[in-house]
Amino acid sequence: MAARPYQFIVFRHRRFLALSTTLFLPITSLRTVASRASLSLTHNCHNQQKLKQQPSPPPTLPPLPYSTGRGPAASVPETLAQKIGKSIRRPGAPSKARIYTDVNVIRPKEYWDYESLTVQWGEQDDYEVVRKVGRGKYSEVFEGVHTTNNEKCIIKILKPVKKKKRKLRLIDWGLAEFYHPGKEYNVRVASRYFKGPELLVDLQDYDYSLDLWSLGCMFAGMIFRKEPFFYGHDNYDQLVKIAKVLGTDELNAYLNKYRLELDPHLAALVGRHSRKPWTKFINADNQHLAVPEAIDFVDKLLRYDHQERPTAKEAMAHPYFYPIRNAESSRTRAH
């Protein structure tokens, strides 16, 4: 068994001590030690020469960061997936949020800089977004996201969690960041099935609209009873699954607008697909949920171009939530 690192260090240290003590031995003992050291050195040099004469083993490829998946991606050799690199961003075509673009510029650094943050503990209710509104619980999700956007923060990791209690929480803020226009953010965020296209094509100056894509994936899974709605086996296949629904012509238009170029191998994986109508996903099991207002809503949320997605406030005003607002108005008048 190989020695642990700390055992090896102790062994070498003892060896050093053993050699140093020979300085106090008689001359005959020193000659013996020197002779043994010379034999050991000759033996080591001979072994090194033998090793040099042996052919070196062929280099091994690094392990794949992701599996190649199933379906169309499975026909691609694994070595091809290893060659897939990042997308290329040509100069120009910067992306800025449609809302709250420069607000953090005028705020003090203590507000958005994590190193300067001072936490003052208060009541738990001060830090929770807990307001029941209604229809599919999604109206309160958008209200929570709108509240977060008012604080100029991108959540980045929205996904559903099943709980028995009918109370909604926005939790797990570990990846949330304050938005600054022009700042490049990490694209290795969000759970795979809810990743926006901007993350999958390495567009780093994304904004609040990333959260609206994640909500669109959740909403589509709910009304079509298909969870997750985009079921990619890895990050590359995730973009393939999106392209099979939204089409590659629209994807290419998005890439051209922001001067992005897909890695050639990733482009080969994506292939060419026409846009699929949302009505193709309606069946006997979900037709009572996939009403026209819901179809229109999911169509507005799941857009390649993040600047074409509604803001959280605009989403709250969508006709899908009219029954909720009418019920709230009636309840208010009754009181």
Order of alpha helices (4+ residues) and beta strands (2+ residues): alpha-alpha-alpha-beta-alpha-alpha-alpha-beta-beta-alpha-alpha-alpha-alpha-beta-alpha-alpha-alpha-alpha
